[in-house]
Amino acid sequence: VIVGTDDKPIYQAEFPEARSQRREDTLHLNQLTVIHAALDMVDELVWGTQAMYLKQVDRFNDFYVSAFVTASHARFMLLHDARNEDGVKQFFTDAYEAYVRLLMNPFFDSGAKVPASFDQRIRLLGKKHF
């Protein structure tokens, strides 16, 4: 999930092939609520470090929430069930590069729907890193 400066989701994707096992409680888990609850932790941590990658910021049951904050204060949030710090960091770095390219496009309106090419790129990165 990419969350804008106004705490509203800009982009959201799910990587179902990345799940190791689908548990019954996952069906009832509102993933966006868990990520939104972790935003407060991200807001606290961002002032204590100069790093963009904040690593694991929160935990809910067997799930971890990792975060990456851009210079414009957009927050990249990832809810995952496996500890793979290197893969998560590389995913965030590559996703940030794709996000910057999207924002630099003069034909892209920041209030418009994210183009399918960006969605395809993020999904490809999800398959690559997870």
Residue pairs with C-beta under 8 A, 6 or more apart in sequence:
1 9
1 11
1 12
1 13
1 32
1 35
1 76
1 77
1 78
1 79
2 9
2 10
2 11
2 12
2 74
2 75
2 76
2 77
2 99
3 9
3 10
3 35
3 36
3 39
3 74
3 75
3 76
3 77
4 10
4 74
5 72
5 73
5 74
7 36
7 39
9 32
10 74
10 114
11 114
11 118
11 119
11 122
12 32
13 119
13 122
13 123
13 126
14 31
15 123
15 126
15 127
15 130
17 127
17 130
18 80
18 126
18 127
18 130
19 26
19 81
20 81
20 82
23 62
25 61
29 61
29 63
31 79
34 58
34 60
34 63
34 65
34 79
35 65
35 77
35 79
37 58
37 60
38 57
38 58
38 65
38 67
38 77
39 75
39 77
41 57
41 58
41 65
41 67
42 54
42 57
42 67
42 69
42 75
42 77
45 54
45 57
45 67
46 54
46 69
46 73
52 68
52 69
52 70
52 71
52 92
52 96
53 67
53 68
53 89
53 92
53 93
54 66
54 67
54 68
54 69
55 66
55 67
55 85
55 89
56 64
56 65
56 66
56 83
56 85
57 65
57 66
57 67
58 64
58 65
59 65
60 79
62 81
63 79
63 80
63 81
64 79
64 80
64 81
64 83
65 77
65 78
65 79
66 77
66 78
66 80
66 88
66 92
67 75
67 76
67 77
67 78
68 75
68 76
68 92
68 93
68 95
68 96
69 75
69 76
70 76
70 96
70 99
74 99
76 92
76 95
76 96
76 99
78 88
78 91
78 92
80 88
80 130
82 130
84 129
84 130
87 129
87 130
88 129
90 129
91 125
91 126
91 128
91 129
91 130
94 125
94 128
94 129
95 122
95 125
98 118
98 121
98 122
98 125
99 118
102 108
102 114
102 115
102 118
103 110
108 115
